[in-house]
């Protein structure tokens, strides 16, 4: 389910997935196929990690990478979950062919 909630977002962020919802900044973004696919990839990640552990792992990885890079945005960009979603958001069939826990292969890659 896609919900529009413009006050939920910071700076340039326009979408967020919190199981089972996708929140977007404005109505026009409902037509942005890449953004919606990106957020659907996050919903699949959340589902396979049983939702609550996903958030724990996501925040933990972000904290560790923030210490590594001394830059919270670069840490965000290098999260395994985000790297998988950004790398595959343009592929409309990605979720049909995606193997479980595919984010793991992005865990040790660096930009």
ChimeraX attribute file (.defattr): number of C-alpha atoms within 10 A of each C-alpha:
attribute: neighborCount
match mode: 1-to-1
recipient: residues
	/A:1	8
	/A:2	16
	/A:3	15
	/A:4	17
	/A:5	15
	/A:6	14
	/A:7	9
	/A:8	13
	/A:9	14
	/A:10	9
	/A:11	5
	/A:12	7
	/A:13	10
	/A:14	17
	/A:15	22
	/A:16	22
	/A:17	19
	/A:18	13
	/A:19	17
	/A:20	14
	/A:21	14
	/A:22	20
	/A:23	23
	/A:24	25
	/A:25	20
	/A:26	14
	/A:27	13
	/A:28	9
	/A:29	16
	/A:30	16
	/A:31	9
	/A:32	10
	/A:33	14
	/A:34	17
	/A:35	20
	/A:36	21
	/A:37	21
	/A:38	23
	/A:39	25
	/A:40	21
	/A:41	24
	/A:42	23
	/A:43	21
	/A:44	18
	/A:45	21
	/A:46	21
	/A:47	15
	/A:48	13
	/A:49	16
	/A:50	12
	/A:51	16
	/A:52	12
	/A:53	13
	/A:54	18
	/A:55	14
	/A:56	12
	/A:57	13
	/A:58	17
	/A:59	14
	/A:60	12
	/A:61	19
	/A:62	21
	/A:63	14
	/A:64	14
	/A:65	20
	/A:66	17
	/A:67	12
	/A:68	12
	/A:69	12
	/A:70	11
	/A:71	11
	/A:72	16
	/A:73	12
	/A:74	15
	/A:75	18
	/A:76	19
	/A:77	16
	/A:78	23
	/A:79	23
	/A:80	22
	/A:81	25
	/A:82	19
	/A:83	20
	/A:84	21
	/A:85	22
	/A:86	17
	/A:87	11
	/A:88	18
	/A:89	21
	/A:90	14
	/A:91	12
	/A:92	12
	/A:93	11
	/A:94	14
	/A:95	15
	/A:96	7
	/A:97	7
	/A:98	13
	/A:99	9
	/A:100	12
	/A:101	12
	/A:102	13
	/A:103	19
	/A:104	12
	/A:105	12
	/A:106	16
	/A:107	15
	/A:108	9
	/A:109	11
	/A:110	10
	/A:111	6
